[in-house]
């Protein structure tokens, strides 16, 4: 059974107001900004599903004690986890940190204009081609090659390269899926301050 993420971006005015006036407001549901199911990202951010690869940034915090009434209304209690993280914490994270373990999935790289290899993603669109290059014959080798081939194994394919390796945190939480969410939080932080914007999430 799969696990999905739900949540709300909240903000408060951190500037010019007295502490007693700084209540949190719900800005929008993340449903409008994120529609993925990346267990690598869930683990790297909140320690959900993938608990071994990265030290999670914000695991098992529960709901903030001053959660907004709107968020509280939407929250669905679950034994899979509830947490929150501020934009200040996201900004301060080491996004170049490497995972502690080799990734199960093969990584695809594409050659950039300067000739260097740039990470393109974990998913391989053409599994038949990947199978031809690697010689993978069974489902474990094909779909979870990190469990079969040594770290650093590579298969060049023209302007593509397939490699067994470790994810960096920024690759686990890729901009292709999370960029819109981060963009909204970054914009709000410009108005409210980095400590005045947070993401409250739960999993089911």
WOFENDA-V473140 format. One record per helix or strand. SS is the DSSP state (H for helix, E for strand). FROM is the first residue (numbers start at 1). TO is the last residue. If there is no record, write none. Layout:
ss: {SS:SS}
from: {FROM:FROM}
to: {TO:TO}
//
This chain:
ss: {E:H:E:H:H:H:E:H:E:E:E:H:H:H:E:E:E:H:H:H:E}
from: {5:19:25:30:39:69:82:87:98:107:117:127:139:145:154:160:168:169:175:194:197}
to: {11:21:29:32:46:74:86:92:98:111:121:134:143:147:157:163:168:172:192:196:203}
//
